[in-house]
Amino acid sequence: MGQDKYKAWAEQRERARAGLLIKARNLIAAGDFDAAEKTVRAADDSLETSAALGKVYRECLRTAVAAGVRRETVEAIFRRAKRWVPYTYPEPHTQVEADNYEAGRAEDIATLERIMGHAPAPQPTPVKGGGL
């Protein structure tokens, strides 16, 4: 596939995904999380689609908290958003990538917790050299 054809294909795919993300946002707001996920995943099963769905959940969580939506509903959105965090990162090829992705996942979860109003639990500092 030539560069122009690839670019046209990628743009078409992005437009299709964007339309499905709007539908998913509405389904999430209605509490139909399974349908929202099926709708978006129908576009494709790519890392970009998974990351976009996670971003939609985060935006819906922020909106729900700001609107004062029932705590039970907010927590359900939080759980779904948190579930999609790992799918935002590709498989690591090196230990450096694995460490970076793990740090990114931890920050993503901390962001969701801040939106919820939770302070993230402190992480113990690893002790090098076997401890005390």
C-alpha positions in Angstrom: 0.0 0.0 0.0 1.4 3.4 -1.0 1.8 6.2 1.4 -1.2 8.1 0.0 -3.4 5.1 0.2 -2.3 4.3 3.7 -3.0 7.9 4.8 -6.5 7.8 3.3 -7.1 4.4 5.0 -5.9 5.7 8.4 -8.0 8.9 8.1 -11.1 6.9 7.2 -10.5 4.5 10.1 -10.1 7.5 12.5 -13.3 9.0 11.3 -15.2 5.7 11.8 -13.7 5.4 15.3 -14.6 9.0 16.2 -18.3 8.4 15.3 -18.3 5.2 17.3 -16.7 7.0 20.3 -19.5 9.5 20.3 -22.0 6.6 20.4 -20.0 5.0 23.2 -19.9 8.2 25.2 -23.8 8.3 25.1 -24.0 4.6 26.0 -21.7 5.1 29.0 -23.7 8.0 30.2 -26.8 5.8 30.0 -24.9 3.1 32.0 -24.7 0.6 29.2 -21.0 -0.1 29.4 -21.0 -3.5 27.6 -22.8 -2.0 24.6 -20.4 1.0 24.6 -17.4 -1.3 24.5 -18.9 -3.5 21.8 -19.7 -0.5 19.7 -16.2 0.9 19.8 -14.5 -2.5 19.4 -16.6 -3.1 16.3 -14.4 -0.5 14.5 -11.3 -2.6 15.1 -9.4 -4.4 17.8 -6.3 -2.1 17.8 -4.3 -0.5 20.5 -5.5 2.9 19.3 -9.1 1.9 19.7 -8.6 0.5 23.2 -6.7 3.6 24.2 -9.5 5.8 22.8 -12.1 3.9 24.7 -10.1 4.3 27.9 -9.9 8.0 27.2 -13.7 8.2 26.7 -14.2 6.4 30.0 -11.9 8.9 31.7 -13.8 11.9 30.2 -17.2 10.3 31.2 -15.8 9.8 34.7 -14.7 13.5 34.9 -18.1 14.6 33.6 -20.1 12.4 36.0 -18.1 13.6 39.0 -18.5 17.2 38.1 -22.3 16.7 37.5 -22.7 15.1 40.9 -24.0 11.8 39.5 -24.8 9.1 42.1 -21.7 7.7 43.7 -22.7 4.1 42.7 -22.7 5.2 39.0 -19.5 7.1 39.3 -17.8 4.1 40.9 -19.0 1.9 38.1 -17.5 4.2 35.5 -14.3 4.4 37.5 -14.0 0.6 37.5 -14.5 0.4 33.8 -12.1 3.2 33.1 -9.5 1.5 35.3 -10.1 -1.8 33.5 -9.1 -0.2 30.2 -5.8 1.4 31.5 -3.6 -1.6 30.6 -4.9 -1.7 27.1 -3.4 1.7 26.4 0.1 0.3 26.3 1.7 -2.1 23.8 3.6 -5.2 24.8 7.1 -4.1 26.0 10.1 -5.3 24.2 12.7 -4.3 26.8 12.8 -3.9 30.5 13.1 -0.1 30.1 9.8 -0.2 28.1 8.2 -2.4 30.7 9.2 0.0 33.5 8.0 3.0 31.5 4.7 1.4 30.7 4.2 0.3 34.3 4.9 3.9 35.4 2.4 5.2 32.8 -0.3 2.8 34.0 0.3 3.8 37.6 0.0 7.5 36.6 -3.2 6.8 34.6 -4.8 5.1 37.6 -3.7 7.9 39.9 -5.4 10.3 37.5 -8.6 8.4 37.7 -8.3 8.3 41.5 -7.8 12.1 41.6 -10.9 12.6 39.5 -12.8 10.4 42.0 -11.4 12.5 44.8 -9.3 9.7 46.2 -5.7 10.2 47.0 -3.7 7.4 45.4 -2.3 4.9 47.9 1.3 5.6 48.6 3.6 3.1 46.9 6.4 1.6 48.9 9.9 2.6 47.8 11.8 -0.6 46.8 14.9 -1.2 48.9 17.9 -2.1 46.8 20.4 -4.6 48.2 18.0 -6.8 50.2 16.6 -4.4 52.8 17.8 -3.3 56.2 
